[in-house]
Amino acid sequence: MGSSKEPISGLPPPAAAPPSSSATRRKVLIALSLLTLPLLLLFPCPISSLSSFSPRTHLDHGAHKPPVTCPSQPRSLSPAHPFSPPANFTHAAALRWSKAVQIPTPSWDDFGAVGEDRRYEVFPPFAAYLREAWPIFHERLELEKVNTHGLLYTWKGSDPSLEPLLLMAHQDVVPVPPETLSRWTYPPFSGHIGADGWVWGRGVGDCKNLLTSLFEAVTLLIEQGFEPRRTVLIPLGFDEEVVQIPNAQGAAKLAARIEELYGRDSVFLLVDEGGGMADDLFGASFALPGMGEKGYFDVKVSVAVPGGHSSVPPEHTGIGILAKLISALEAHPYSPRLDVENPFTTFTQCAASHAPDLDESLRGKLRDVRRWDEAAREIGELDLSIKYLMQTTQAIDIVHGGVKINALPELASFTFNQRLSVSTNSTLIQQRITRILRPVTEGFNLTWIGFGDERDVNDVDVPGGRAVKVERSGWVTERAPVTPAEGGAWDVFAGTIRHLFPAPDEKDRIVSPFISTGNTDTRWYWNLTKNIYRFQGVLNGQSLNAHTVDERAHIDGHISSIKFLHALIQNADAHEAN
C-alpha cells in the first residue's frame, strides 16, 4: 500500500472476481454497503432553504445519451517528499492512536452552553494529550481556541495569495450505553491493539483515525523539512455527533471564525471524514469521496380530540386516527431515481464506463436515459442502503399517546425523520406531506393546522376540539451543494488518490463522486468553498462498527490515511492556480 520502509500487516487480498453476475452483484452490495455505513451520520443544522432546487432536472427524452458522464480522471500526482517514516513508525502511531481512544470524549444531544454544562470538561484532557503526543506539531502550528474547546490550528504558508487548504476532523465520539458494555470484546475505551492489526474502541474509526492521522502527517512533513507556501487550516470541532442542539457550539463557530479571518469562498479545498475506497466493484477499483450530502428534515404530527372513558370509545380514538395518518404516509413511499444532480448517478456512469464485469443489461439501461427508472429500480433491489442513495427516505421514529388504560387519549403525536434526496428541498417535501395527510384528516372532521401555522393544537378554537397539527420539528438541513468534479481542486484531490492507491492489478483506480446519506461537520463550511470532499484514504472493510458495539479499525487503514494527507498537503501546496 505504499512506500513505507517497514512492512505493514495486511488484510487478506481480494478474491478474484467470480464469473456469475449474481455473485458479482453480491460483492458490489457488500462493498457499497460498507462504504455507505460510515456516511450515515446524523445532525441537522439551521441552513436556509435553497430556492434553486427543482423536483428533478428536466431530461430531454428524445436524446438517449445520458446528460451525466464519468468525470475526467486527472493525471497521477506524485508529492515531492515521499512517505518514508522512521523505523517503528507503525507501532508508535498505533500507540498514539490507541491512547487518543483511551480518553473518552462523548458528546450529548442535550448539551447545554459551553461554560455551563460540565460534560464539556472531557475535552481539555484530550487537547492536553494532543499537545503531549505531537509536540513538534504544536511548536510549529499556531493554535486558537474557539468557544473554549474548538481547536483551530494554522500552519501559516509563505504565500498569502494562495487560498488555504482546510483539513478537518472532530474530537467528540458517540456515547457508549452502559447496558452494552458486556457485549464489547474489549472495553470500549481500552484502545486495545490486537496482534492482527485491529485497534478497538469507541471513536477509533469515527473519527480519531482521521484526527490523529492529521497530526501524524503534518509532523512527518515538518521532520522532512517541508515548508508550506499555502496556509493549512486544521479545525477540530467537538459536537459533530450531537443531534438537535439548540445552538451549535463547535464546528459552526470554527467555520464562522475562519470566514471572519479569510472571507467567503476563500478556501482552495476541504477534506473531512466520509467515503473510502473499494476494490473489485464490477471488476474495477474505485475511490468514492462524498461530494454531496442528503438533507435532513423532521416532522411532527399531533392529533387533539375530546377525551372520555375507555368504556365508551368512539369508532377511532386519537391514536387510531394517528395510525391512519402513519399508514397513509407509509402507503406513499418515495421511489429510487437517477437524478442528474445526484453524485451517485455520476458513479453509475463511471461504473458503466470503467467496470468490465457490470451486467450488460444494466450497462445498457444506464447508457440510455429513457431507461434510467428501470436501472434505478434494479440497483435499488441490491440493498436498502444502496437504494436510499437514490431517493428521499422517511422513518416513523417516535410515537406518543395516552396516559392511562381507562382514559381515551386527548393528544397523540408521532415524529418522523426524512433524509432528502439531492433533487428536492424541504418546501417541496412539506407540500407532498400536505397532499397525503390532509385528505385523511378531512375524513375525521379534524381542523387542519398546517406548516407555518403557529396555532397550538391544544389551544385552537375549533368545533368539538378536534384538530391536527403538522409542523417542522427542530432544525432543517437542506441538501449540501454538490462538489464539482473538475478544476484545480479536483485535479489535486483525485490526482493524489490515483498516485497513492493504484488498483491491486496495478491498473488505475477510478475516482468517482458519491453521495453521503447523512451529514458531517462540513455543513457549516459551505460558505468557505465549493470544493468539499468527504473522504478518508481507507479501503472498505478496514473500519467497522462505527456508532455501535465493537467499533474497530485496522492499522493498515490508519497508515493509508496518514499517507493520503501527507501527499495531499504537498500536492495542494504545489498547485499554482487557485
N, C-alpha and C positions, 0 to 999 in steps of 0.2 A: 503493500500500500504506500510505499514512499521511499525516501532516500535516507531515513534514519540509519545511523551507524550500527545500532543494535537491533537484533531480531525482535519482532513484536509477535506475541502469541496470536494465532489466527483463528478465525472461525472456520468451520468446515467449508470447503469450496462448494460453490453452487453446482447442483447436478446438471447434467446435460439435458437440454430441452426435449421432452418426450414428443413423439410424433403426433399423438392424437390431439385434436382441437379441444376436446373436453378437459383433458389433463392440463393443457396449456391455459385454459380459462380458469381452472382451479388455481394455478400458480399465480396468474395475474390478480386473482381475487385476494389471495393471501398477501401478496406484495403490496397491492394498493391499500388493503385494509391496514397493514402495519404502518404504511406511510400516512394514512388518514387519521389514525387514532391519536397521534401526538398533536394534531391540529384541532382536536375537539376541546377548545379552551373557552371557558365561559367568562364573560364580563361585559355587561352593557355600559355605555357611557353616553353623555349628552352631546350628540352631534346633530347639527341642524339638518333638516331634510334636504336632499339633493334633487332639485326640481328638474334636472336634465334627464332623469331616468325615463324610459318608456317601458311599457309592458314587455315588449320584445322588439328588437331592431327589425325593421321590415326587410324581408328577404325577397329577392326577385326570383320567383319560382320558374320563370322562363329560362333562367340561366342555371344550369345544373351544377356548375363548378362551385365548390364551397367558397363563401366570402371570407373564410379564415384559413390561413396556411400556417404550417410549422415555421417558426422564426428562423432566420438565417443563423447558422452556427458560426460564431466568430473563431478566429484562429486561436490556437493554444498560446497562453501567455506564461512564460517562464520568469519567475522572480529573480532578481539579481543575487540575493542571498539564498542559497539552498537550505532546506530544512535539515540541519545537521546538529542536533542537540548533543550535549555532553554524554559521556558514558553513564549508564544507570539512570538516564532521564526518565524512562517509562516508569520505573519503580518509584522514583521520587515524586513524579507528577501524580501517580496514583495515590500516594500517601497524602499529598496536599489536597487532592480532590476528596479523598475519604474524610479528612479532618474537617473540610468545609461542610460535609454532610452531617458530621457529628455535632454541629452547632445547630439546634433546631431554630428555624425562623418561620414559624407558621403565621399566616395572615387569616383574618376572620371577617366574615361577611358583616358583622355588626361592629367593626372597628369604629371607635369614636375619633375625635380630633387628636392630632399629634400634640403631646404635652399634657393631655388629659387622660388618655387611655394607656394604662400601664403595660398592656400587652405589646406595645411597640418596643419595650425595653429589651426584647430579644435581638434587636438589630445592632446596637452598639458593640456587643461582644463579637458579632460576625464581622463588622467593619474593622475591629481591632485585629482579628485573625488575618484578614486580608493584608493588612499592613505588615504584620509579623511574617507571613508566609512569603510575600513578594516585596522585600524591602527595596530592591533596585527599581521596580516599577514605581513605588511611591517616592523614591528620590528624584526620579526624572519627570513624572507627570504631576500636574497641578490638580489638587482636589478641592472642589467646592461642595459643601453640604447644602442641599436644597430641601427645605422643610425638615431639617434635622437629620433625617435618615436617608434621603435620596443622595446618592453619590454621583457627582459629575466630575469625571476625570478628563483632563485636557492634555494631550501630547501636542504641544504647540509646534506648528510647522514653520519653516523659514520663509515661505512664500504666501503672504496673506491674500494674494489674488486668487489662489486655488480654493475651491469650495471644500469644506471639511468632509471627511469620511466619518460616518457615525456607526458605531458597533455597540449593540445594547444587549442587556440581559436583565433578569430580575432576581432579587435576593430572597424573596418570600417563597414558601412552599405550601402545599395543601396540608391542613392538619391531619393527624392520624387519630381516628376514632379509637378510644380506649378499648372498646369491645372487640376490635380487630387484632389486638396485639398478639394474641395466642396463635393467629393464623400466619404470622410472618415467619419465614425460615430463619432469618436473623433479625435482631431488634431493629426497628425502623431508623433509629439514629445511631446505629453502630458503625456505619460506613464500612461494613465487612468487605474485605478484599479476598476473593476466592482464588484458589490455585489455578482455576480455569480462566482467570482474567476478568471475571464479573465483579463489579462493585455494587453493593446492595445498600438501599436506604431511601428514605423519603427525600425527594428533591435531587437524587443523584442524576436523573435524566432531565428533570423539569424543575429548575433549569441550571443546576450548579455545574453540570458538564460544560455548557456554553460559557457560563460566567467565569469559571476557573480557566477555561481554555483561552479566554481573552488575556488574563494575567500571564499565563504561560507564554503565549505567542509574543506579546509585547516585550516581556522580559528577555526572551531569546533574541529578539531583534536588537534590543539595547546592547546585549552582550556581544552581538555581532558587529556593533559599531554603526548600525543604521540610524540615520538622522532624517526625519521626515521633512519634506517640503510642504506637504499637505497636512494641515492640522487633523488630528484624530480625536474624536469625541467619544467617550465611553460613559453613558448614563446608566445607572443601575437603580431601578425602582424597587419598591417594597410592598406593593399592593396589587400585583398583576392577577393574583388568584382570587381577589375579592370580587364578589358579585353584589351589585345593587347597593353600593355605599352612597351615603348622601352627598358627599363631595370628595372627589379624588384627591389623595394625599401624595402619591408617589410620582409615577411617570407623567401624569398630567402637569404637575408643577415643574418637573425636569424639562419637559418639552417647552413649556412656556418660558422658562429661563433661557433655554437655547435660542428660542425665537427672539427673545429680548436682546440677546447678545449678537446674533448673526442675521436676524431678519427672516422673512418668509422666503420659501423656495431657495434656501441658502446652502443646503446640504447636497453633496455630489451623489452619495449612495448610502443607503441604510441597510444594515443586516440585523435581523433579530431571530429568535427561535422560530422553528417551523418545519418545513419539509426536509427530506433527505434524498437518498439515492437507492435505486433498485436495479438489480441485475436480472436479466432474462425475463423481461416483460414482453411476451410475444416474441422472444428471441432477440431482444435488444436491451441495451443498458441505458438507463435514464437517470438524470438528476432532476428533481421535481420541486423547485422552490415555490413556496406560496407567494403568488403575485396578485392576489386578491383575497378578500375575506367576505364571507356572508354576513348579512346584517343580523341584528338581534332585536326582538320585539315581544314583550309580554303583554297579554290582555287579560283583564279580569271581568267576569260576567257575574252580576248579582241579581237575584230574584227575591223580591219582597212581596209577601202575600199575608192575608189575615191568618192568625193562629187559631188555636182551639184545642179541644180534647181529641186524643187519638181514637177514641171510640166512635167519633162521628166525623170521619175524614171526607174530604172532597174527592172527586174522581182522580185528581192529580195534586199531590202535595207540592210544596215549593221544591223539594228535592226531586220529585217526579218530573216537574217542568224542567228543572236543571238537566236531568238525564236526557230529555228530549232535545235540549239545546246541544248537549255534548254529542248526541247521536247524529244530529244534523251536521255538525262540523266534521265528524269522522266519516260521514257518508259522502263528503266532498273533499277528498284528499287532493293534494297537488300532484302533478304528473311530471316525470323527468323530461327535460327538453334540452337540446343542444343549442343554447343561445349564443349569438355572436359575441356578446360581452363576457362570457364565462371563460376564464383561463383553462378550465377543464376541456372545453370544446377545442381549444388550441392543442391541448395534449392529445386528443383523439386524432387530430390531423397529423401530429408528429408520429403517432403510432402507425397511422395509415401510410405514411411516407417512409418510415425507417424500420418498422418491425417486420421481419421476414415471416414470422410464424403467425401473424394475425390471420384469423379466419377470412378467407377471400370474400365470402358473402358479406361479412361485416365491413370489410375494407371497401367494397363496392357501395354499400349504403353510406359510409362516411364521406365518400367522394362525390355523392350525389345529394345535393341539398334537399331535393324533393323527398328523400328517404331518411332524413335526419330523425324524424319522430320514431321511425322503426328502429333505427340504430340506438336511440336513447333508451327505448324500452328493452332492447336486447342487452345493452350494457347494464341497465338497472337491475336486470334479473340476476346478475352475478352476486350482488350482496347489497344490503341496505346502506352500508357505509359508502358504497360507490354510487348507488342510486341517488343518495342525498347530496352528492356533489353537483347534481344537475337540477335541483328543484328546491323550493321552499318547503320546510318541514313544519309540522305542528304537533305538539305533545301536550295532552291534558295532564298536568303535574300535581295540582293542589285542588282539593275539594273540601269545602266546609259546609255544615248544615245540621241543624238540630242540636238541642241541648239536653233533652230528656225523652225517654222512650214513650211516655204517655202524653207528650205535648207536640202538637203539629208545629213544624219549623216555620218561623216567621221570616227568616232570612237564610238564604242558601247561596253559595257562590262557588265558582271554580276559576282557576287561573291557568292559562295555557301559554306555552313558550313556542315561539316561531323563529326559525333561522331563515332569513330572507335570501333568496337567490339574487345573483348579481343583476338580474334583469327586472327587478321590481323595487319598490320602496314602501315605507310604512303607510303612506297615504293610500296607495292602491290596495294594500292589504286590508286597511280599515274598510274601504268600500266593498271589498269582497266579503268580509265578515258580516257587514250590514246586510248585504243581499241574501246571505244564507240564513241568518238568525231572525231578522225582523219578521218575515212571514210566519215563522214558528210562533213567535210571541203574540202575533195578532190572533192566532187560534185559541189563545188562553186569556184574551181580553186584558193584556198587560200594557201599561203605558210604556212607550219606548223612550229611554234616556240614552241617546247615542254618544259617540265620541265627541268630545269638546263641550258637552252639556254639563255644566258644573253642579246641577241639582243633585242632592243626596237621595239615594234610592229609598232611605227610611223616612226622610222628611218631606218628600214631594207630595203635594196635594193632588191626589189622583182618585178617581172613582174606585171605591172599595179598597183603597190602599194597595192596589196591585200594580207593580212596576218592575221593569227590568232595566238594569244599567250596564252598558258596555263601555269600558274605559281602558286607557293605557295603564299599565302597572309598572311603575319605575321608569327607568331611562330607556331610550330607544337608540340603537346604533344602526344607522343606515349602512349599506354595504360599503366596503372600502373602495377607493379608486383603484382601478386596475393598473398595475405597473407596466409600462411599455417594454416590449421585448425588442428594443432597438436602441441605438445611440451609444454614446461612450460608456455609460454606466453598465449597460447590458454587455458590451464587449469586454469590459474588465471583469465583471462578475462571472459570466459564462466562460470566458477565456481562461480564467483561473481554474475553474472546475475541470475543464477539458484537459488542462495540463496535468493536474494533480491526480485525477481519477479516471484513467482510461478503463475501458471495459475489460473484463477478465480475459477476453480473447485478443486484447491489445487494440481492438477497434475503438473508434471514437465513442465517447459517451454523449448521448443527446441531452441537451439541456432544454427542458420544456416548461412553460408556465403551468402552474397548477393552482388549485383553489383551496383555501382554508375554510373549514366549516364553522370554526369558532373565531374568537377574537383575541388578539395579543395586545401588548402594550403599544404596538405600532399605531393603534387607533388615535393616539394622542399626537402623533408626529406627522399627520397628513399635511399640515401647513408647511413643513420644512423641506419636503422633497416628494417628487413623484416616483422616485427610484427606490422602492421599498421591496426588499427580498427577505422572505421568512424562510431561513434555510440553515441547517447545520450539516457539516460535512460528514455525515454518518450514514452507513448503509442500513437499510431496513433489517430489523432483527437484532441490531446492536444496542437498542434501548427499548426496554419492555416495562409494561405495567405502570405507566405514569398515572398518578392520582389514585392508585389502589395498592392492595397488599402485594408485597414482594417486588416493589419497584427496583429496577436494577439496570445497569448499563455496562457495556464491555469496554475494557481499556483500549482495545483497537479503535473503537469509535471515538474515544477521548483523544487519542493521538491524532486521528484523522481530522478531528475538529480543530485541534491546535495547528496542524499543518495548513489547513484551509485559511485560517485567519492570518497566519504568518505570511502566506503568499499574497492574500488579498490586500493586506495593508501595503505591501511593496508595489503590487501592480496598480493599485489606485494612485499611489504616490507618483508612479512613473507616467501616468496618463496626463497629457498636456492640456487638452481642451476640457473645459467644464461642460 
